[in-house]
Amino acid sequence: MGDAPVMAIGKITRGRVVLDDTAPQVLVPYRDNADLIAHVARLGFLDGTVLDATYGLGTFWKDFKPDTLVTNDLYKPADHAWDFLDLPSRDGEFDAVVYDPDYKLNGTPALAEMDARYGVGEDMVNRQMRLDKMTVGAIECYRVARNFLLVKCMDMVEGGKIRWQTDLVTRAIEDVGGEKVARFMLHYVPIPQPPSWKATPLDATVKPKTFRSGNAEHAAREWVVEQGGGTVEQNRQITAASNYSSLLIFKRREFVRVRGKVAVGGILWPENDPEAAA
Ligand SMILES: C[S@@+](CC[C@H](N)C(=O)[O-])C[C@H]1O[C@@H](n2cnc3c(N)ncnc32)[C@H](O)[C@@H]1O
């Protein structure tokens, strides 16, 4: 039998478990993104010149600031307002690139404020487009990274299914030659999905409808009566609630350009845009 795996051993400091900084992947209750980033920096992933391609409110840098931090955001104040799908930087220009894209997959009026904060705008209306934007942006950020690309994303339940963003991003970066070298998880208390109700009219020519907001059950029953009768049942959440987001770290190896590959939702990776190539 081989040696037992060595676990990272931590000490308790003021009620928090602080694990050995030399461990590449540890389960540790990070306070927030800033705490996680500071931990990752101590491991050496954020040495040198760092591009934050999605600076937002700059919350990642409350505890740690790289020697040189270049900030970018298309919609919020930052050093640059570059589109992360088409950065003007040359290949490998930054030692490390941090990319925290809009990983929410849906937007409802009640969440308008969150949507504004995370930049999920009118232009990104469907799930596939949002996922494509995330992966195409990751590839472009990888292109301009010399040593490491750090991607924040989340395997989230949306539309009754778990959407494995970590797998999508990993495949995209591996496709262009990168190697995933670490994954850190930030745990949080999940917000339960509000119950939804499915109304199915007796009239088979009318499509069933799902009611979510307000008194959804009441609205569903009223609608079914208007349709001449039918059934109303509560939808059950059959997927596990996700309670973590992930920070994936990719080591830059090579950058394989894939010509002619067009993202499914209609977003063209700039490299493949026939107009840009012309
Ligand atoms: C999840 S937020 C980043 C939050 C940030 N890490 C913070 O600490 O506040 C994603 C950010 O990406 C920006 N964004 C969305 N699409 C973009 C694009 N195509 N190019 C550059 N920035 C974009 C949004 O404005 C938003 O601030």
The ligand as a Gaussian input file, in Angstrom:
#p B3LYP/6-31G(d) Opt

LIG

0 1
 C      -18.999000      39.373000     -12.220000
 S      -18.621000      41.010000     -12.624000
 C      -17.015000      41.239000     -12.008000
 C      -17.030000      41.620000     -10.562000
 C      -15.666000      42.053000     -10.072000
 N      -14.727000      40.949000      -9.964000
 C      -15.764000      42.794000      -8.754000
 O      -14.931000      42.539000      -7.887000
 O      -16.663000      43.623000      -8.600000
 C      -18.332000      40.972000     -14.374000
 C      -17.885000      42.306000     -14.953000
 O      -17.607000      42.107000     -16.338000
 C      -17.942000      43.308000     -17.021000
 N      -18.150000      42.936000     -18.429000
 C      -19.224000      42.332000     -18.992000
 N      -19.013000      42.114000     -20.293000
 C      -17.770000      42.586000     -20.577000
 C      -16.977000      42.614000     -21.756000
 N      -17.421000      42.095000     -22.927000
 N      -15.742000      43.155000     -21.687000
 C      -15.269000      43.659000     -20.519000
 N      -15.978000      43.674000     -19.357000
 C      -17.224000      43.128000     -19.383000
 C      -19.167000      43.809000     -16.316000
 O      -19.313000      45.199000     -16.467000
 C      -18.918000      43.410000     -14.872000
 O      -18.394000      44.486000     -14.117000

